[in-house]
Amino acid sequence: MSSLLAIEASTEACSVALLHQGREIEDFRMLPRAHTQFILPMVAQILAEADLSLSQIDAIGFAAGPGSFTGLRVCAGVVQGLAFSQNIPVVAVSTLQALAQDAVVNRQISDGDIVLPALDARMDEIYWGQYQIVSGFAQAIIPDSLRTPESIQAMPDGGRILGIGSGWAYQSRFSLNRTMDVVDVEVYPRASAVLRLANREFSAGRHSTAELAQPVYLRDSVAWQKS
């Protein structure tokens, strides 16, 4: 049974999660502009809690973006350093996919339901995703994108439809063609969801080497800004 570590730092929130012997544990904190200070101590703490060393980790999953320019850069840098030190494979996970995946647990949604994760990208734009739940996992309907609120129009067909994430603060400017079942703006990506997605990918042999742990910005010039 594999032991996986996951790190998420794409928004004001920061989290680390661990899968070991079938048990998941997570450390989730709101840490605006303080990720650099806390990520490595959080990793050390969660490994110590499980009585593990980094060398015993089989893979590291991380939220590659989109999200805060600074947060993504810090996360990727930490993951690269940890992975290089012990020759550990890495698994990159979409931040928006992790948001959608978290809804599987916290919203108890079913296969066929649609989750529309959105993050505030500043500059009057949003990071937008469309995911459908298939066999308990969030599967992309279209690629993640950077959009203006006015460009959000036709919704995909499916079961219930949920909108989650800070980008839904712009909902009044969307042109939706169907009624939303749930909208929750106060949702942040979590390492626990990254962990589940990364474990699935790693188990299927889809992983890469440390040097390929690179952020996905969608817009390279977006720097960290506090809400």
C-alpha positions as CSV (number, residue, x, y, z in Angstrom):
1,M,0.0,0.0,0.0
2,S,1.5,3.3,-1.1
3,S,2.3,6.3,1.1
4,L,1.6,9.6,-0.5
5,L,2.1,13.2,0.5
6,A,0.1,16.1,-1.0
7,I,0.6,19.9,-0.8
8,E,-1.8,22.7,-1.8
9,A,-1.0,26.4,-1.7
10,S,-2.7,28.0,-4.6
11,T,-4.9,30.5,-2.6
12,E,-4.8,32.2,0.8
13,A,-5.3,28.7,2.2
14,C,-2.4,26.2,2.7
15,S,-2.7,22.5,3.4
16,V,-0.7,19.3,3.6
17,A,-2.2,15.8,3.5
18,L,-0.8,12.3,4.0
19,L,-2.0,8.9,3.0
20,H,-0.4,6.0,4.9
21,Q,-1.7,2.5,5.5
22,G,-5.0,3.5,4.1
23,R,-5.5,6.4,6.6
24,E,-5.7,10.1,5.5
25,I,-4.7,13.0,7.6
26,E,-4.6,16.7,6.7
27,D,-3.3,20.0,8.1
28,F,-5.4,22.9,6.6
29,R,-4.7,26.5,7.5
30,M,-5.7,30.0,6.3
31,L,-2.2,31.6,5.8
32,P,-2.4,34.6,3.4
33,R,1.1,35.6,2.3
34,A,2.7,33.2,4.8
35,H,3.0,29.9,2.8
36,T,6.8,30.1,2.6
37,Q,7.1,30.2,6.3
38,F,4.7,27.3,7.1
39,I,4.8,24.7,4.3
40,L,7.9,22.8,5.3
41,P,7.1,22.8,9.0
42,M,3.6,21.5,8.1
43,V,5.2,18.7,6.1
44,A,7.6,17.8,8.9
45,Q,4.7,17.8,11.4
46,I,2.4,15.5,9.4
47,L,5.2,13.1,8.7
48,A,6.1,13.0,12.4
49,E,2.5,12.4,13.3
50,A,2.5,9.3,11.1
51,D,6.0,8.3,12.3
52,L,7.3,8.4,8.7
53,S,10.4,9.8,7.1
54,L,10.4,11.5,3.7
55,S,12.3,8.6,2.3
56,Q,9.3,6.4,3.0
57,I,7.0,8.5,0.8
58,D,6.2,6.8,-2.6
59,A,5.0,10.0,-4.4
60,I,4.2,13.6,-3.8
61,G,1.0,15.2,-5.3
62,F,0.7,18.9,-5.6
63,A,-1.8,21.5,-6.8
64,A,-0.1,22.8,-10.0
65,G,-2.7,25.6,-10.6
66,P,-4.3,27.7,-11.7
67,G,-4.1,30.1,-8.8
68,S,-1.9,32.6,-7.0
69,F,1.3,33.2,-8.9
70,T,3.3,33.3,-5.7
71,G,1.5,30.4,-4.0
72,L,2.0,28.1,-7.0
73,R,5.6,29.0,-7.3
74,V,6.3,28.4,-3.6
75,C,4.4,25.0,-3.7
76,A,6.2,23.8,-6.8
77,G,9.6,24.8,-5.4
78,V,9.0,23.0,-2.2
79,V,7.8,19.9,-4.0
80,Q,10.8,19.9,-6.3
81,G,13.1,20.2,-3.3
82,L,11.5,17.4,-1.4
83,A,11.2,15.1,-4.5
84,F,14.8,15.7,-5.6
85,S,16.2,15.0,-2.2
86,Q,14.8,11.4,-2.1
87,N,14.2,10.8,-5.8
88,I,10.4,10.7,-5.3
89,P,8.0,10.8,-8.2
90,V,5.5,13.7,-8.4
91,V,1.9,14.0,-9.5
92,A,0.6,17.4,-10.7
93,V,-3.1,18.0,-10.1
94,S,-5.3,20.9,-11.3
95,T,-6.3,23.2,-8.5
96,L,-9.8,23.5,-10.0
97,Q,-10.1,19.7,-10.2
98,A,-9.2,19.5,-6.6
99,L,-11.9,22.0,-5.8
100,A,-14.4,19.8,-7.7
101,Q,-13.1,16.6,-6.1
102,D,-13.6,18.1,-2.6
103,A,-17.3,18.4,-3.3
104,V,-17.6,14.6,-3.7
105,V,-16.9,14.3,0.0
106,N,-18.3,17.6,1.5
107,R,-21.3,17.9,-0.8
108,Q,-22.1,14.2,-1.1
109,I,-22.7,14.6,-4.8
110,S,-23.3,11.6,-7.1
111,D,-22.0,10.3,-10.4
112,G,-23.3,12.4,-13.3
113,D,-23.4,15.6,-11.2
114,I,-21.6,18.7,-12.5
115,V,-19.2,20.8,-10.4
116,L,-18.2,24.2,-11.7
117,P,-15.1,25.4,-9.8
118,A,-14.1,29.0,-10.2
119,L,-11.3,31.1,-8.5
120,D,-11.0,34.8,-8.5
121,A,-8.0,35.5,-10.8
122,R,-8.0,39.3,-10.1
123,M,-8.0,41.8,-12.9
124,D,-11.7,41.2,-13.4
125,E,-11.2,37.6,-14.5
126,I,-11.8,34.2,-13.1
127,Y,-10.1,30.8,-13.4
128,W,-12.9,28.5,-14.6
129,G,-13.4,24.7,-14.8
130,Q,-16.2,22.3,-15.7
131,Y,-16.1,18.8,-14.1
132,Q,-18.4,15.9,-14.0
133,I,-18.3,13.2,-11.3
134,V,-17.5,9.8,-12.8
135,S,-17.0,6.8,-10.5
136,G,-16.5,9.2,-7.6
137,F,-13.8,11.3,-9.3
138,A,-14.0,14.8,-10.9
139,Q,-13.4,14.4,-14.6
140,A,-12.8,17.5,-16.8
141,I,-15.5,18.3,-19.4
142,I,-13.4,21.1,-20.9
143,P,-9.9,22.4,-20.2
144,D,-9.4,24.8,-17.3
145,S,-9.4,28.4,-18.6
146,L,-9.0,32.1,-17.7
147,R,-12.3,33.8,-18.4
148,T,-14.2,37.1,-18.0
149,P,-17.4,36.8,-15.9
150,E,-19.5,37.8,-19.0
151,S,-18.2,34.8,-20.9
152,I,-19.7,32.3,-18.5
153,Q,-22.9,31.3,-20.3
154,A,-24.0,27.8,-21.3
155,M,-23.9,25.2,-18.6
156,P,-23.2,21.5,-19.4
157,D,-26.0,18.9,-19.1
158,G,-26.0,16.5,-16.2
159,G,-27.4,15.8,-12.8
160,R,-27.2,18.4,-10.1
161,I,-25.0,21.4,-10.8
162,L,-22.8,23.0,-8.2
163,G,-20.8,26.2,-8.3
164,I,-17.9,26.5,-5.9
165,G,-15.0,28.8,-5.2
166,S,-14.2,32.5,-4.9
167,G,-14.9,33.1,-8.6
168,W,-18.6,32.7,-7.9
169,A,-18.6,36.1,-6.3
170,Y,-19.0,37.3,-9.9
171,Q,-22.2,35.3,-10.5
172,S,-24.4,38.3,-11.1
173,R,-22.4,38.9,-14.3
174,F,-22.7,35.3,-15.6
175,S,-25.3,34.5,-18.2
176,L,-26.5,31.1,-17.0
177,N,-28.9,29.0,-19.0
178,R,-30.0,26.8,-16.0
179,T,-30.6,27.1,-12.3
180,M,-27.8,26.3,-10.0
181,D,-28.5,23.7,-7.2
182,V,-25.7,25.0,-4.9
183,V,-23.4,27.9,-5.0
184,D,-20.7,28.2,-2.3
185,V,-18.1,31.0,-2.6
186,E,-16.3,30.2,0.7
187,V,-14.6,27.1,-0.5
188,Y,-10.8,26.6,-0.8
189,P,-8.8,23.9,-2.6
190,R,-7.5,21.3,-0.1
191,A,-4.6,18.9,0.0
192,S,-6.9,16.1,0.9
193,A,-8.6,16.3,-2.5
194,V,-5.2,16.6,-4.2
195,L,-4.2,13.5,-2.3
196,R,-7.1,11.4,-3.6
197,L,-6.6,12.5,-7.2
198,A,-2.8,12.1,-7.0
199,N,-3.2,8.6,-5.5
200,R,-5.4,7.6,-8.4
201,E,-2.9,8.9,-11.0
202,F,0.0,7.3,-9.2
203,S,-1.7,3.9,-8.9
204,A,-2.3,4.1,-12.7
205,G,1.4,4.8,-13.3
206,R,0.8,8.4,-14.3
207,H,3.5,10.4,-12.6
208,S,6.7,12.3,-13.4
209,T,10.1,13.3,-12.1
210,A,10.9,16.2,-9.8
211,E,12.1,18.6,-12.5
212,L,8.6,18.4,-14.1
213,A,6.9,19.7,-11.0
214,Q,6.0,23.0,-12.7
215,P,3.1,25.5,-12.0
216,V,0.3,26.1,-14.4
217,Y,-0.4,29.8,-14.3
218,L,-2.8,30.4,-17.2
219,R,-1.8,34.0,-16.8
220,D,1.9,34.4,-15.9
221,S,1.6,38.0,-14.7
222,V,-0.9,37.4,-11.9
223,A,1.0,38.0,-8.6
224,W,-0.2,37.3,-5.1
225,Q,-2.8,39.8,-3.9
226,K,-4.6,39.6,-0.6
227,S,-8.4,39.6,-0.8
